Amino acid sequence: MTHSYLIAGFGGQGLLFAGKFLVYKGMLEGKEVSWLPSYGPAMRGGTANCSVIVSDEPVGSPIVDHPDVLMVMNLPSLDKYEDAVVPGGTIFVDSTLIERKVRRTDVNVCYVPATRLAAESGMTTLANMILTGKILKVLGEYDQAGVDEALRHVVSARHPEMFDFNQKALALGRDYE
């Protein structure tokens, strides 16, 4: 089983953190992984994305041209990457920030108002993890022990309070219907 993810939006939305979380989760499960970040001309507010591969087999190239999972947190990213998703793949859209609907009919789509949910929950910077929780749920890969262990590896030791916030954000995404 291989999942290739493309996570895209603006710098500062935690896209690379979400990708790193997915990689650590996969690595801790004994999977082969790859994480390739890409920044636009400005880190905060410019475009940013990362390619993530989690596989049972060795990863030959870290580049994801045709993801089976696309997570987008801004309209330019949806416009740019919608057509790249493989038929039958899934697109996860932050519907708070992106009003337009996905035009393709050969992909699955999950609209999650992640930015609104994050703001209402007092976790304004964690819309990325709300979407990530939804991704894990839809893929059937939400395992609390695995989620917690991966968070222990990616949450900074300087901000241990962020562990609980990230845990809550992932669960909020998991439970969103």
Residue pairs with C-beta under 8 A, 6 or more apart in sequence:
1 55
1 56
2 53
2 54
2 55
2 56
2 57
3 52
3 53
3 54
3 55
3 68
3 69
3 139
4 51
4 52
4 53
4 64
4 66
4 67
4 68
4 69
5 19
5 22
5 51
5 52
5 53
5 54
5 64
5 67
5 68
5 69
5 70
5 71
5 135
6 49
6 50
6 51
6 52
6 64
6 67
6 69
6 70
6 71
6 81
6 84
7 15
7 16
7 18
7 19
7 49
7 50
7 52
7 71
7 128
8 15
8 47
8 48
8 49
8 70
8 71
8 72
8 73
8 74
8 77
8 80
8 81
9 15
9 47
9 48
9 49
9 72
9 73
9 74
9 77
9 94
9 97
10 44
10 45
10 46
10 47
10 48
10 73
10 74
11 39
11 40
11 42
11 43
11 44
11 45
11 46
11 47
11 48
12 43
12 44
12 45
12 48
13 48
13 73
13 74
13 127
13 128
14 125
14 126
14 127
14 128
14 129
15 48
15 49
15 50
15 71
15 73
15 128
16 37
16 48
16 50
17 128
17 129
17 154
18 50
18 71
18 128
18 129
18 131
18 132
19 35
19 37
19 50
19 51
19 52
20 35
20 50
20 154
21 129
21 132
21 150
21 151
21 154
21 166
22 52
22 54
22 132
22 135
22 150
23 33
23 34
23 35
23 52
23 54
24 150
24 153
24 154
25 54
25 136
25 141
25 146
25 147
25 149
25 150
26 32
26 33
26 54
27 33
28 146
28 149
28 150
28 153
29 146
31 54
31 55
31 56
32 53
32 54
32 55
32 56
32 57
32 58
32 59
33 52
33 53
33 54
33 55
33 59
34 51
34 52
34 53
34 59
34 61
34 62
35 50
35 51
35 52
35 62
36 50
36 51
36 52
36 62
36 63
36 64
37 48
37 49
37 50
38 48
38 49
38 50
38 51
39 46
39 47
39 48
40 46
40 47
40 48
47 76
47 77
49 77
49 81
51 62
51 63
51 64
51 67
52 64
53 59
53 62
53 64
65 84
66 84
66 85
66 86
67 81
67 84
67 85
67 86
67 89
68 85
68 86
68 88
68 89
68 90
69 89
69 90
69 92
69 135
69 139
70 81
70 82
70 84
70 85
70 89
70 90
70 91
70 92
71 91
71 92
71 131
71 132
71 135
72 78
72 81
72 91
72 92
72 93
72 94
72 98
73 94
73 97
73 98
73 114
73 115
73 127
73 128
73 131
74 94
74 97
74 98
75 97
75 98
75 99
75 100
78 91
78 93
78 98
78 100
78 102
82 91
82 102
82 103
82 104
83 104
85 91
85 104
85 107
87 106
87 107
88 106
88 107
88 108
89 107
89 108
90 107
90 108
90 109
90 110
90 135
90 138
90 139
91 102
91 104
91 107
91 108
91 109
91 110
92 109
92 110
92 112
92 131
92 134
92 135
92 138
93 102
93 109
93 110
93 111
93 112
94 112
94 113
94 114
94 115
94 127
94 131
95 111
95 112
95 113
95 114
96 113
96 114
96 115
96 116
96 117
96 127
97 115
101 109
101 111
102 109
108 138
110 134
110 138
112 130
112 131
112 134
112 173
112 176
114 127
114 128
114 130
114 131
114 134
114 173
115 127
117 127
117 130
117 172
117 173
117 176
118 124
118 125
118 126
118 127
118 130
118 169
121 168
121 169
121 172
123 165
123 168
123 169
126 165
126 166
126 169
127 169
129 166
129 169
129 170
129 173
130 169
130 170
130 172
130 173
130 176
131 173
132 170
132 173
133 142
133 169
133 170
133 171
133 172
133 173
133 174
133 175
133 176
134 173
134 174
134 176
135 173
136 142
136 147
136 170
136 173
136 174
137 173
137 174
137 175
142 170
142 174
147 167
147 170
148 167
151 163
151 166
151 167
151 170
152 163
155 162
155 163
155 166
156 162
